[in-house]
Amino acid sequence: MFTNPKKGVTVVAVLMLLVLGLSFSVMAQESGQAESAPGGQITVSGPVTGISFSAAEQAAALSHWSKDRVVAAAPQVVASQTTNDTAPVIDEAMSAASLGTPGSTPPGAPAPNADRQARRDYPREWAAIDAAVRQELRAGPVWLAPTAPDGNSGVFTSYIINQQAAVQRNFPHRVAGKLTFTTPQGASSCSASVISGNNVIVTAAHCIYDTPTRNQFYTNVVFTPAFRDGNAPYGTYPAQNCWVLTSWINLSGGYAINTWADDDVAVCKMANNSAGKSLSSQVGWFGRAWDNGYVQHFHTLGYPVNNTANNPLTNGGKFLRSCQSESFQQATNVVGTGCNLGPGHSGGAFIIGYQSNEVSGQVRSVYSGFFTNVNNAYGARFTSNNIVPLCNVAGC
């Protein structure tokens, strides 16, 4: 416990780490290195460490994650920050030149016939959407604000994006989705987004690899884009490979936003859905950008279950939610932004250039952690030292 000097309230910094497990043997905690084990081939490539899932494991993951299990998967908050670093820790010597040379990639549209194909592949899901849209049309216009803001408008705006079925399949909402996986205690979830035309998603490292408690990769990883209250119009995609930074694996001690969040980035290459279609061709993808400044106008995108006071949200985890606000520098390569959305939002994209109904948006960070009872969210500033080496290995 400690005091936030800006807010004057006692807070505990919490990482939305999920209690997760493996179907293979535990990594060697003494050395801090990941070990190969049956069911998961571990590889180290410079600053990046990855795991490969066999075709049989991918099929088993798809079979395991029924609609009900995806809906029921819930995050667990298990790690509290113990060091007093709530206040921003700014490197006064940091100049624009030290931020690196900015780089970026553009967003991309899905295949022209993606929706027609998905409607044939998943007719029940699309029939349910059609019925919901007809009901919404009878109730009144659906192109107005998705829902009333439920945040503090003086600091940020927080709202439910796809509560109405009419916007569920729109770009860029369809690019974001729910990430689910199996744990020893049950099922857990995070958020993720597609970031390339090569079927690669980005999320938080703590949604892929458990550094603080078990030092191991998670398994049974699947991604469900455009998820809405149990509806999955484009199916679910199993992970073929996942990668985290080796620096994330080598961290020790308790999670601390100011010193851990900059490494809390992961990417996964996704295999095809049950209909044999590729992820990027069906939903499109966000662009990504790195080595930009700390002050941005962000939209976050994710599936939170609780708010930042760890109280349940109404219909938490069922709908895509967003916070909009201006970001700030929290620490070296760590950005913060106003938000009241907590556990479940982990791994959700911080995007700039959000435009509804347009191929738009670049990911510049992902949700890592938050301080309880304070309306902030924190994540890594994407740089040439985190997202770039990950994408080099994954082929983003």
Beta strands, then each sheet from edge to edge (+ up, - down):
strand 1: 2-4
strand 2: 9-11
strand 3: 13-15
strand 4: 41-45
strand 5: 48-52
strand 6: 79-80
strand 7: 103-105
strand 8: 157-160
strand 9: 176-183
strand 10: 186-194
strand 11: 200-203
strand 12: 209-210
strand 13: 216-217
strand 14: 219-225
strand 15: 237-245
strand 16: 266-270
strand 17: 287-290
strand 18: 297-301
strand 19: 321-331
strand 20: 334-338
strand 21: 349-352
strand 22: 362-371
strand 23: 376-380
sheet 1: 1+ 2-
sheet 2: 6+ 3- 22+ 17+ 7-
sheet 3: 6+ 3- 22+ 21- 18+ 19- 8+
sheet 4: 6+ 3- 22+ 23- 20+
sheet 5: 4+ 5- 15+ 14- 9+ 10- 11+ 16-
sheet 6: 12+ 13-
end
